[in-house]
């Protein structure tokens, strides 16, 4: 009971809970759905996998469904053989040891500090619902053969505004925690970001995505530096939760509009490899930027025309 209560509290703080069970699915789900003393209910579980496949394979499937890196996963199991398997096959996953006394499990995990965070944002509190909505989107996509039809059916709205102090904590959180879809993985403190808000040579843009399944929260950031005809994209990062939905193109359309208003004629960006962000190494090329010998990619704003997109873009300024 103690571990369920602790897990429930983690879920309310935005930690995604997943079930990885060797069992028939109907039997694995039964306690969550029917047992009167269960603290955790199906609505608390972001991903439920129950079959007879090995757990390392199923953890990979869970990470893929939740759009999380394996290094963001933690595994708890009362079977030492299962723990050993996951340690061997997935060394990047945090595997917790189990004390002999079951009542002490929750305290041991809490004392590890693995789930501690400096601050808790509203997006964090809504994270469990966001993961559940992602599962619903995935279920819808399985029934649609045309990707454009699927994207249009989501009724997406991309909301954007400049960096502000209301979103400061979440902006800093995204900048410092996003690793995969992050072109430069530059890190900034809250105080450094706050200074950028009023600095004329910086422009920070924050993006939020809503659709028919709910609010995805703040999902992207573009940070521009410079005031002349050529301005640099210092940072571009995005949540992997919204991959494949053409959000990058929408973010670029907004960025170009704002850069033009600041007198820009060219945008310049670059990819800095971190060992974890290879997925975006050709990001700028896919968006129509031309690669240059100096390692940067440039976009001539006079030649840029925003594409037709399966979403509305709304200015929240």
Secondary structure, DSSP 8 states (H G I E B T S, - for coil): -HHHHHHHHHHHTT--EEEEEES-HHHHHHHHHH-TT-S--GGGEEEEEEESS-HHHHHHHHHHHHT--GGG-EE--S-HHHHHHHHHH-TTSEE----SSGGGHHHHHHHHTTT--S---HHHHTHHHHHHHHHHHHHHHHT-S-HHHHHHHT-EEEEEEE--STTHHHHHHHHHH--SSBSS-----HHHHHHHHH-TTEEEEEEEEEETTEEEEEEEEEEEE-SSSEEEEEEEEE-GGGTTSSHHHHHHHHHHHHHHHTT-SEEEE-----SS-GGGTTHHHHTT-EE-TTS-EEEEGGG------SEEEEE--
